[in-house]
Amino acid sequence: MHPKALIEACTELVRLTLTFEHPADAVVSRFFRDHRGLGQRERAALAETVYTVLRKKLLFDHMAPSGSGPRERRLAILGFAHWQDEEARRTHPQAVHGARDFLHAALNEREKQWLIQCDAVRDDELMERHRHNLPDWLAQPLKLQVGEGFWPLVRALSCSAPLDLRVNVLKDKRADVQRELAQAGIASVETPYSPWGLRVVGKPALTKLPAFVRGAIEVQDEGSQLLALLLDAKRGEMVVDFCAGAGGKTLAIGATMRSTGRLYAFDVSAHRLDALKPRLARSGLSNVHPAAIAHERDERVKRLTGKIDRVLVDAPCSGLGTLRRNPDLKWRQTPKAVQELEVKQAAILASAARLVKPGGRLVYATCSVLPEENERIAQAFAAAHPDFVALDAGQVLAQLKVDAAASLCSGGDTGTQYVRLWPHLHQTDGFFAAVWVRKG
């Protein structure tokens, strides 16, 4: 595609995304469906440009008025340029800027001069909000929460997430899959914590690989893998993934059960569960039973009261731990929405807890970084449910032979440890998890 045509396409996609009427990934997917002639490289450039604009929106909004032409075009130019800078630094860490020849071919002289002026702006000349690119309602609590870790966290959130794979242990061994990927020209390293994970170098196409087709690998962040590991489901047990969604954790749990027992995948969205079907077919699992429910008190849920060995509640949340891959969330979420989620999270956890039989395990998890959705929910649940005893998540992970398990956790009020994963510390999405066992 000619540079001018590509920048025009980037401009249009930026315009569509910044209405915030729909999630960014849905907008990008729809754009690609409407423009099926786009090649893989063009799609990558379009997506990365848009996501860079979303990550650095406050900075780009600050720079854009000094340029000329439509605002969306100026934002697209900045997004494309900064994405190329990041790509250049992947291979040459000392690089300041990426190659500009392709981009310059799409710009007029005035735009080229404006971009040079933008490139010359130093971080120490910017206001704090233009450096962290977070809404005030999120930035201030994060500062209080992570202290000196705030700016390392900001830098981590401003980059795209690595591509993690989970090896399906029902079908293959991690080392064998790693060698198979290498033979296909895809370099990877073992994830440092999950025993099932591989972190791929770059973002290669995977869906036509034999390992993917036969269900040996699934795309899944290492943090998400650890949550499934934390449940520690055993062969022959009765297990519930209460908010299964598209089933990433369901599949990981089913593999640890060696396709034995019975694993229910509950969700209020039949559409999300539909996305599980092709993945389930590839996985080779025969113990998974997806079921759409009307709400957390659905009759199908009630029938299982007190019968389940292990329950995972990966609760609906703000998703603010996934800003590396969903940067639009920081502009689409609001404090009011978070408050509404807190009420929903507490209700779902209380309902799911009824399923756990005496001696059974309950795990509450989110992909949020906010204490309101995490520690506060866990503490309120513990106070209202004395029949559940908190487990130390660090000890649980250590017993599962997770390396440096204690470094993945932080303290709770009762001396137990919660799982607390951070992008800047663990190179995962931001995750939280609390673990309880019901008294016998």
C-alpha positions in Angstrom: 0.0 0.0 0.0 1.3 3.5 -0.9 2.3 5.5 2.2 -0.3 8.2 1.6 -3.1 5.6 1.3 -1.9 3.9 4.5 -1.8 7.1 6.5 -5.3 7.9 5.2 -6.5 4.5 6.4 -4.9 5.1 9.8 -6.6 8.4 10.0 -10.0 6.9 9.4 -9.4 4.1 11.9 -8.3 6.6 14.5 -11.5 8.6 13.9 -13.7 5.5 14.3 -11.9 4.4 17.5 -11.9 7.7 19.3 -15.7 7.9 19.3 -15.4 5.3 22.1 -18.8 3.9 21.2 -17.3 0.3 21.0 -14.2 -1.4 22.3 -11.1 -0.6 20.3 -10.5 -4.3 19.4 -14.0 -4.6 18.0 -13.6 -1.4 15.9 -10.3 -2.6 14.5 -11.7 -6.1 13.7 -14.7 -4.5 11.9 -12.5 -2.2 9.9 -10.4 -5.2 8.8 -13.6 -7.1 7.8 -14.7 -4.1 5.7 -11.3 -3.8 4.1 -10.4 -7.4 3.3 -7.7 -6.4 0.7 -5.4 -5.3 3.5 -2.2 -7.3 3.8 -0.7 -8.5 7.1 1.8 -5.7 7.3 -0.8 -3.0 6.6 -3.1 -4.5 9.3 -0.2 -4.5 11.8 0.6 -0.9 11.0 -3.1 0.2 11.3 -3.7 -1.6 14.6 -0.4 -0.5 16.2 -1.0 3.1 15.1 -4.4 3.2 16.7 -3.3 1.5 19.9 -0.3 3.9 20.2 -2.7 6.8 19.9 -4.9 5.3 22.7 -1.8 4.7 24.9 -0.4 8.3 24.5 -3.7 10.1 23.9 -3.0 13.0 26.4 0.5 13.6 25.0 -0.8 13.5 21.4 -3.7 15.8 22.2 -1.2 18.2 23.6 1.0 18.1 20.5 -1.7 18.0 17.8 -2.9 21.6 18.0 0.4 22.9 16.7 0.0 21.0 13.5 -2.2 21.4 10.5 -4.9 19.4 8.8 -7.7 17.3 10.5 -7.0 16.4 14.1 -7.4 12.6 13.5 -4.7 12.8 10.8 -2.3 14.6 13.2 -3.0 11.9 15.8 -2.5 9.2 13.2 0.9 10.6 12.1 2.1 10.8 15.7 0.8 7.3 16.5 2.5 5.8 13.4 5.8 7.7 14.2 5.9 6.6 17.9 5.0 3.0 17.0 8.0 2.9 14.6 10.2 4.4 17.3 9.1 1.5 19.6 9.8 -1.0 16.9 13.3 0.4 16.3 14.1 0.3 20.0 13.2 -3.4 20.1 16.2 -4.2 18.0 18.4 -1.2 18.8 17.7 -0.1 22.4 19.8 3.1 22.0 17.7 4.2 19.0 15.8 7.5 19.5 13.6 7.4 16.5 12.6 4.8 13.9 13.1 5.2 10.2 11.0 8.1 8.8 11.3 7.6 5.1 8.0 5.7 4.6 6.1 8.1 6.8 7.7 11.2 5.2 6.5 9.9 1.8 2.9 10.4 3.0 3.4 13.9 4.5 3.6 17.4 3.0 6.5 19.7 4.0 4.5 21.5 6.7 3.7 18.1 8.3 7.3 17.0 8.1 8.5 20.1 9.9 5.8 19.8 12.5 6.8 16.2 13.2 10.4 17.2 13.6 9.3 19.8 16.2 7.3 17.1 18.0 10.3 14.8 18.0 12.4 17.4 19.7 10.1 17.7 22.7 11.8 16.3 25.8 10.0 14.5 28.6 11.2 17.0 31.2 9.5 19.7 29.3 6.1 18.1 29.6 3.4 18.3 32.3 3.1 15.1 34.3 -0.3 14.2 32.8 1.3 14.3 29.3 4.0 11.8 30.5 1.7 9.3 32.2 -1.2 9.5 29.8 -3.7 8.4 32.4 -7.0 10.0 33.5 -6.7 11.8 36.8 -9.2 9.5 38.5 -6.9 6.6 37.8 -3.4 8.2 38.1 -3.8 9.5 41.6 -4.9 6.2 43.2 -2.2 4.3 41.4 0.5 6.8 42.7 -0.7 6.1 46.3 -0.9 2.4 45.7 2.5 1.7 44.0 4.5 4.7 45.2 8.0 4.7 43.6 6.7 2.0 41.2 4.3 4.5 39.5 6.6 5.6 36.7 8.0 2.1 35.9 4.3 1.0 35.8 3.5 3.9 33.4 6.4 2.9 31.1 5.2 -0.7 31.1 1.6 0.3 30.3 2.8 2.5 27.4 4.2 -0.5 25.6 2.4 -3.4 23.9 2.1 -6.7 25.8 4.3 -9.7 24.8 2.6 -12.7 23.2 2.3 -15.5 25.6 1.2 -19.0 24.7 -0.1 -21.8 27.0 1.0 -25.3 26.0 -1.8 -27.8 26.3 -0.3 -30.4 28.6 -3.0 -32.9 27.7 -1.4 -33.1 24.2 2.2 -31.9 24.3 5.2 -31.0 26.5 6.4 -27.4 26.6 10.0 -28.2 25.4 8.7 -30.2 22.4 6.4 -27.3 21.4 9.2 -24.8 21.8 11.4 -26.8 19.4 8.5 -27.1 16.9 8.0 -23.4 16.9 11.7 -22.8 16.4 11.6 -25.1 13.4 8.8 -22.8 12.0 11.0 -19.8 12.5 9.3 -18.6 15.7 11.6 -17.9 18.6 10.3 -18.2 22.2 11.4 -18.5 25.8 9.8 -20.3 28.7 7.7 -18.0 30.9 9.4 -17.5 34.3 6.5 -18.5 36.5 3.9 -20.6 34.6 5.0 -24.2 33.9 2.9 -24.2 30.8 3.9 -20.9 29.2 6.0 -19.8 26.2 6.7 -16.1 25.5 7.1 -15.6 21.8 9.4 -13.1 20.2 7.4 -10.7 18.1 3.9 -11.2 17.0 3.9 -14.0 14.4 0.7 -15.4 12.8 -0.2 -18.6 14.7 -3.5 -19.9 13.5 -2.2 -21.9 10.6 0.6 -23.5 12.6 0.2 -27.3 13.1 0.6 -26.8 16.8 -2.3 -24.4 16.9 -4.5 -26.4 14.6 -4.2 -29.6 16.7 -4.8 -27.7 19.9 -1.3 -27.9 21.4 -1.1 -24.1 22.1 -3.5 -21.3 23.0 -2.8 -17.6 23.3 -3.0 -16.8 27.0 -1.2 -14.2 29.2 1.1 -15.8 31.8 -0.8 -14.2 34.6 -4.1 -15.8 33.4 -2.3 -19.1 33.3 -1.2 -18.7 37.0 -4.8 -18.1 38.0 -5.9 -21.4 36.5 -2.9 -23.1 38.2 -3.9 -21.5 41.6 -7.2 -23.4 41.5 -5.2 -26.6 41.5 -8.1 -28.7 40.1 -7.5 -32.5 40.4 -8.5 -35.5 38.3 -12.1 -36.6 38.8 -13.3 -33.5 40.6 -16.3 -31.3 40.1 -15.2 -27.9 39.1 -16.9 -24.6 38.1 -15.4 -21.7 36.1 -18.1 -19.3 37.2 -17.4 -16.4 34.7 -15.9 -18.4 31.9 -16.2 -15.9 29.0 -14.4 -17.3 26.0 -12.9 -20.1 28.1 -9.2 -19.5 28.3 -8.9 -20.5 31.9 -11.5 -23.2 31.4 -9.3 -24.9 28.9 -6.2 -24.6 31.2 -8.2 -26.0 34.1 -9.6 -28.9 32.0 -6.0 -29.9 31.0 -4.9 -30.0 34.6 -7.8 -32.3 35.3 -6.6 -34.5 32.4 -10.0 -34.3 30.9 -11.6 -36.3 33.8 -14.3 -35.3 36.3 -16.7 -32.5 35.3 -15.9 -28.9 34.5 -18.8 -26.4 34.2 -18.1 -23.2 32.2 -20.8 -20.7 33.3 -21.3 -17.3 31.8 -24.2 -14.9 31.4 -23.2 -14.3 27.8 -24.0 -17.1 25.4 -22.1 -15.2 22.7 -18.9 -15.3 24.7 -19.4 -19.0 25.4 -19.8 -19.6 21.6 -16.2 -18.5 21.2 -15.2 -21.4 23.4 -16.6 -24.0 21.1 -13.9 -24.1 18.4 -11.2 -23.8 21.1 -12.8 -26.7 23.0 -12.9 -28.8 19.9 -9.1 -28.3 19.3 -8.2 -28.9 22.9 -9.2 -32.5 23.0 -11.1 -32.0 26.3 -14.2 -34.0 26.9 -15.0 -32.9 30.5 -16.1 -29.3 29.8 -19.8 -28.4 30.0 -20.5 -24.8 28.8 -23.8 -23.4 30.1 -25.2 -19.9 29.6 -27.0 -18.7 32.8 -29.4 -15.8 33.3 -27.7 -14.5 36.4 -25.6 -15.6 39.4 -28.7 -17.1 41.1 -29.8 -19.1 38.1 -31.5 -22.4 38.8 -28.7 -24.3 37.2 -26.3 -22.8 39.7 -28.6 -23.5 42.7 -28.7 -27.2 41.8 -25.0 -27.5 42.4 -25.0 -25.9 45.9 -22.5 -27.5 48.2 -21.4 -30.1 45.5 -18.4 -28.5 43.9 -14.7 -29.2 44.8 -13.3 -26.0 43.3 -14.8 -22.8 42.0 -13.0 -20.0 40.1 -14.7 -16.6 40.0 -12.9 -14.6 37.4 -15.2 -11.7 38.0 -16.3 -9.1 35.5 -14.1 -6.0 36.2 -12.8 -2.8 34.8 -10.0 -4.6 33.0 -7.5 -1.9 34.0 -4.8 -4.5 34.4 -4.9 -5.1 30.7 -4.1 -1.6 29.5 -1.1 -2.8 27.5 -3.5 -4.6 25.1 -6.7 -2.7 25.8 -5.5 1.0 26.2 -9.0 2.3 25.4 -10.3 1.1 28.7 -8.7 4.0 30.6 -10.8 6.4 28.5 -14.0 4.3 28.5 -14.1 3.4 32.2 -15.3 5.8 34.9 -15.3 5.9 38.7 -19.1 5.4 38.6 -18.7 2.3 36.4 -16.1 0.8 38.9 -18.5 1.4 41.8 -21.3 -0.5 39.9 -18.8 -3.3 39.2 -18.0 -3.6 42.9 -21.6 -4.3 43.7 -21.8 -7.0 40.9 -18.5 -8.6 42.0 -19.6 -8.9 45.6 -22.9 -10.5 44.5 -21.3 -12.9 42.1 -18.7 -14.0 44.6 -21.3 -14.6 47.3 -23.4 -16.7 44.9 -20.5 -18.7 43.6 -19.3 -19.5 47.2 -22.6 -21.4 47.8 -21.4 -24.0 45.3 -18.3 -25.0 47.3 -18.6 -28.1 49.3 -16.9 -28.5 52.7 -13.2 -28.7 52.2 -13.5 -27.2 48.7 -11.5 -24.3 47.3 -12.7 -20.9 46.1 -10.6 -18.5 44.1 -11.7 -14.9 43.4 -9.8 -13.1 40.6 -9.8 -10.0 38.5 -7.7 -8.4 35.8 -8.0 -5.1 37.6 -5.3 -3.1 39.5 -7.8 -1.2 41.7 -8.1 -2.2 45.4 -11.8 -1.5 45.2 -12.3 -4.5 42.9 -9.7 -6.6 44.7 -8.6 -6.4 48.3 -11.8 -4.6 49.3 -14.0 -7.3 47.8 -11.9 -10.1 49.3 -11.9 -8.5 52.8 -15.7 -7.9 52.7 -16.3 -11.5 51.6 -14.1 -12.9 54.4 -15.9 -10.8 57.0 -19.3 -12.0 55.9 -18.4 -15.7 55.4 -16.6 -17.0 58.5 -17.1 -20.6 57.1 -14.4 -19.8 54.5 -10.7 -19.8 55.7 -8.3 -17.7 53.7 -5.2 -19.5 52.3 -1.9 -17.9 51.7 -1.7 -17.6 47.9 2.1 -17.5 48.0 2.3 -20.8 49.9 -0.2 -22.3 47.5 1.9 -21.3 44.5 5.1 -22.4 46.2 3.5 -25.9 46.8 2.8 -26.0 43.1 6.5 -25.4 42.4 6.1 -21.9 41.0 9.5 -20.2 41.0 9.7 -17.0 43.2 6.1 -17.5 44.3 6.4 -15.0 47.2 7.3 -12.3 44.7 4.0 -12.7 43.0 2.0 -11.9 46.1 1.3 -9.1 48.6 -0.2 -9.2 52.1 -3.8 -9.2 53.2 -5.2 -8.0 56.5 -5.0 -11.4 58.2 -1.4 -12.1 57.3 -2.4 -14.2 54.3 -1.0 -13.3 50.8 -3.0 -12.3 47.7 -1.7 -12.8 44.2 -0.8 -9.4 42.9 0.7 -9.3 39.4 2.0 -6.1 37.8 3.2 -5.4 34.2 6.3 -3.6 35.4 7.3 -6.2 37.9 6.2 -9.5 36.4 5.7 -8.7 32.6 2.2 -10.0 32.9 -1.1 -8.2 32.8 -2.3 -6.8 36.1 -4.0 -9.6 38.1 -5.4 -10.2 41.6 -6.5 -13.4 43.2 -7.6 -14.5 46.7 -8.0 -18.1 47.8 -10.2 -19.7 50.5 -11.1 -23.2 51.6 -14.5 -23.9 53.1 -14.5 -25.4 56.6 -15.2 -29.1 56.7 
